[in-house]
Each structure stands twice: as C-alpha cells, then as structure tokens.
Amino acid sequence: MFVVCNRVSIHPDHAPQFEAMFMSRAHKVDQMPGFVSFQLLKPMKASDGYVVMVTWESKEHYHAWLKSESFHQGHSRTGSLPEGTMTSPQTIELYELLEHTRAEVS
C-alpha cells in the first residue's frame, strides 16, 4: 500500500473553518479506484499542524487520483478559506506501507 501525508499548518483562528471544510467534503476520493482510507489528524499543539493522510492500494492509484477531475473539484474548495489560513506552504510526504496491524473485532 501507498500512504500520502499532507502536512498543513493552520492559523489557530481559522482552524474551525479548516476542520469544517473537511467534515463537509464531498468524499470524491473515497470513490476512486484503489482508495483505502482517509484520515484527518488534528495536532495536539497548534504549532505542529494538521495531517491529511490518505492510503491507496498503490502509487499508481494515487497518481490516477491526482490526474482526475474529482481531484481538481475537491481541491477547489480550499480557495474559500480566509486569506492567512495556512501559515506556511503545505508539505506532501509519500510512504510505502510496510506493516499495518489492526485490533481483531469479535
């Protein structure tokens, strides 16, 4: 599997709007071939920034998402955030998932 982490530093005054944008998202990525999971991680310290983490079956599935119309539609909403919401440029980190363990549900 392939994991994409988008690290985003958000001004604390705009954090509620940033979170609301994700909570009301259209879930376009969820419908893409190869999509596994989406997670929005809120920092414990505001200075650490948020992490948007998406897991894909493969790097190829991720690249197909980047080229899709759904990607462009989904990311057009970031323009509706107030100026100064992001305190620094976002950082994209790419990972190969080597191991994933989950609790067994009985």
Secondary structure as the mmCIF struct_conf table of DSSP 4:
data_model
#
loop_
_struct_conf.conf_type_id
_struct_conf.id
_struct_conf.beg_label_comp_id
_struct_conf.beg_label_asym_id
_struct_conf.beg_label_seq_id
_struct_conf.end_label_comp_id
_struct_conf.end_label_asym_id
_struct_conf.end_label_seq_id
STRN STRN1 PHE A 2 VAL A 8
STRN STRN2 ILE A 10 ILE A 10
HELX_RH_3T_P HELX_RH_3T_P1 PRO A 12 HIS A 14
HELX_RH_AL_P HELX_RH_AL_P1 ALA A 15 MET A 23
TURN_TY1_P TURN_TY1_P1 SER A 24 SER A 24
TURN_TY1_P TURN_TY1_P2 LYS A 28 LYS A 28
HELX_RH_3T_P HELX_RH_3T_P2 VAL A 29 GLN A 31
BEND BEND1 MET A 32 MET A 32
TURN_TY1_P TURN_TY1_P3 PRO A 33 GLY A 34
STRN STRN3 PHE A 35 LEU A 41
HELX_LH_PP_P HELX_LH_PP_P1 LYS A 42 PRO A 43
BEND BEND2 MET A 44 LYS A 45
HELX_RH_3T_P HELX_RH_3T_P3 ALA A 46 ASP A 48
STRN STRN4 TYR A 50 TRP A 56
BEND BEND3 GLU A 57 GLU A 57
HELX_RH_AL_P HELX_RH_AL_P2 LYS A 59 LYS A 67
BEND BEND4 SER A 68 SER A 68
HELX_RH_AL_P HELX_RH_AL_P3 GLU A 69 HIS A 75
HELX_RH_3T_P HELX_RH_3T_P4 SER A 76 SER A 80
BEND BEND5 LEU A 81 LEU A 81
HELX_LH_PP_P HELX_LH_PP_P2 PRO A 82 PRO A 82
TURN_TY1_P TURN_TY1_P4 GLU A 83 GLY A 84
STRN STRN5 MET A 86 MET A 86
BEND BEND6 THR A 87 SER A 88
STRN STRN6 THR A 91 GLU A 96
HELX_LH_PP_P HELX_LH_PP_P3 ALA A 103 VAL A 105
#
